[in-house]
Amino acid sequence: MGPSAPSVRRRQPIGWRGLLLLGEAVVAVALASLSVRLLPFRRVVADRAPRPVRAAATIDLRRLRWAVDAAARRVPWRAVCFQRAVALRAMLRRRGIASVLHYGIAHEGPDRLKAHVWLSVAGQVVIGGEAAARFACVGSFPDGDV
């Protein structure tokens, strides 16, 4: 007998709301990718002030993060931490939730630096947090700032 087939992870259906959220995330990731590529850093992180602020507790932040991560994995271009954070920030802004974009760097050898971007809401990291501890934050950009 040959090697066993790889295990297949069973996925739960996401429903029509999940599909709409995923569609919104694909558009947000595409616009974020264009912004990161074409606009100066200052314009990307400043953007616009959010609508009147709602409590973050009224929004399922995990579901929004899921949508952005799922969209970023499926687009035909590379969407890394910067694009993901900018996309999620735009989606949160549409819902009236203020966020802070954090930019960090880490030494990766004597002559190399590595950068990372993560996003927080009310002091809690929402996306990009799994790697954030390795990076020294050199800039934080609240919504509507800069």
C-alpha positions in Angstrom: 0.0 0.0 0.0 1.3 3.5 -0.9 1.6 6.5 1.4 -1.7 7.7 2.9 -3.5 10.6 1.3 -3.0 13.9 2.9 -5.7 14.8 5.4 -8.4 17.1 4.1 -9.6 19.8 6.4 -13.3 20.1 6.4 -14.5 23.6 5.9 -17.7 25.0 7.3 -19.9 26.8 4.8 -19.5 30.6 5.1 -22.9 31.6 4.0 -23.9 34.6 2.0 -22.8 37.1 4.6 -19.4 35.5 4.7 -19.2 35.7 0.9 -20.2 39.4 1.0 -17.5 40.0 3.6 -14.9 38.1 1.6 -15.9 40.1 -1.5 -15.4 43.4 0.4 -12.1 42.1 1.7 -10.9 41.3 -1.9 -11.7 44.8 -3.0 -10.0 46.2 0.2 -6.9 44.2 -0.4 -6.8 45.2 -4.1 -7.1 48.9 -3.2 -4.6 48.6 -0.4 -2.1 46.9 -2.7 -2.5 49.7 -5.2 -2.2 52.4 -2.5 1.0 50.8 -1.1 2.5 50.5 -4.6 1.5 54.0 -6.0 1.1 56.4 -3.1 3.7 57.9 -0.7 3.9 56.2 2.7 2.5 59.4 4.4 -0.7 59.2 2.3 -1.2 55.5 2.8 -1.0 55.7 6.6 -2.8 59.0 7.0 -5.9 58.3 4.8 -9.0 59.8 6.3 -10.5 60.2 9.7 -13.1 57.5 10.5 -16.8 58.1 10.8 -18.1 58.7 14.2 -16.6 56.0 16.4 -18.6 53.0 17.4 -17.5 50.6 20.1 -15.2 47.9 18.7 -17.1 45.4 20.8 -20.1 45.7 18.4 -18.0 44.4 15.5 -16.7 40.8 15.1 -13.0 41.7 14.6 -12.0 38.1 14.2 -14.4 37.7 11.2 -13.0 40.8 9.5 -9.5 39.6 10.0 -10.5 36.2 8.6 -11.9 37.9 5.5 -8.8 40.0 4.9 -6.4 37.0 5.5 -8.5 34.8 3.2 -8.7 37.4 0.5 -4.9 38.1 0.7 -4.1 34.4 0.3 -6.3 34.2 -2.8 -5.3 37.2 -4.8 -2.9 36.7 -7.7 -0.4 39.2 -6.3 1.6 39.3 -3.1 -0.3 40.8 -0.2 1.8 40.9 2.9 1.4 42.5 6.3 1.3 46.1 5.0 -1.5 45.5 2.5 -3.4 43.4 5.0 -3.3 46.1 7.7 -4.3 48.8 5.3 -7.2 46.7 3.9 -8.5 45.9 7.4 -8.1 49.5 8.4 -10.3 50.6 5.5 -12.9 48.0 6.4 -12.9 49.1 10.0 -13.2 52.7 9.0 -16.3 51.9 7.0 -17.8 50.6 10.2 -16.8 53.6 12.3 -14.0 51.9 14.2 -10.8 53.8 14.8 -7.5 51.9 14.5 -3.8 52.5 14.9 -1.4 51.3 12.2 2.0 50.3 13.7 5.3 50.2 11.7 8.2 48.2 13.1 11.7 47.2 12.2 14.0 44.4 13.2 17.7 43.7 12.5 18.1 40.7 10.3 21.9 40.5 10.2 24.6 43.1 10.3 23.5 45.1 7.3 19.8 44.2 6.9 16.6 45.4 8.3 13.2 43.8 8.1 9.9 45.7 8.4 6.5 44.7 9.7 3.1 46.4 9.9 0.3 45.5 12.3 -3.0 47.1 13.2 -4.6 47.6 16.6 -8.0 48.6 17.8 -8.5 49.9 21.4 -5.0 48.7 22.3 -5.5 45.1 21.0 -3.6 43.9 18.0 -6.1 42.8 15.3 -3.9 41.7 12.4 -0.1 41.2 12.1 0.3 40.5 15.9 1.8 37.0 15.5 5.1 38.6 14.4 4.9 42.0 16.1 6.9 41.0 19.2 10.0 40.6 17.1 9.9 44.2 15.8 10.6 47.5 17.5 7.8 49.9 16.7 9.2 53.0 15.1 5.9 54.7 14.2 2.3 54.5 15.1 -0.4 56.1 13.0 -3.8 56.6 14.4 -6.7 57.1 12.0 -6.8 60.6 10.7 -3.4 61.5 12.0 -0.2 62.6 10.2 
